[in-house]
Amino acid sequence: MPPKPSAKGAKKAANRRKESYSAYIYRVLKQTAVRLILPGELAKHAVSEGTKAVTKYTSSK
């Protein structure tokens, strides 16, 4: 059975910023460009690291 989320964690999830459609399109466009330029496994790691960095940046704001 998974642990119950704390009140602080539930509030944090509720305050998450909504991403606009244009921001979503540009994010996917950049990921696609990276996948096309870099070969195979390197592209996967680059996209995952980029996603991790952006998530960390947006969550700190």
N, C-alpha and C positions, 0 to 999 in steps of 0.2 A: 504494500500500500504506500503511495507516494506521500511525502510529508505535506502538511497543510501550509499554504503560503501565509507569511506573517502579514499583519496589517500594513506594515511599511512597504513590503514587497507588492501587495495588492494596489496600494495607492500609486506606487511608482509605475506600475503597468498601466494604470488608468490615465496617467499624465503623459503617456507616450505621444510624441508629435506625429501628426498625420502627414504622410508624404504626398506632395502634389503629383498629378499625373505627368506633368512635364519633367519633374525631377526624376520620376521613375523611368521615363523613356530615355533620358540622358544617361542614367545609371546603367541601364541594360545595353545601351549603345556602346558605352565605354567597355563594358565587360565583353561584348561581342568582338570589339576591335582587338582587345588583348588576346582573346582566344584565337583570333585569326592570325595575329602577328607572331605569337610565341608558339613553339611546338609542344604538342601533347601535354605531358605531365607538368611541365613548367607553367603552362597557361592555367592549369587548374590551381596550382599553388599561388600564382600571382593574383588570380581572382579571389581566392579565399582570404589571402592576406589583406588585399584591398578592402574587401567586405568587412573584415574584422577591424581594420583601422577606422573605417567610416563609422561603424557601429559604436566603437569606443569613443570616438569624437562626438557623435551626436548624443550619446548617453551622458557625457560629461557636461553638456550645456544645460 
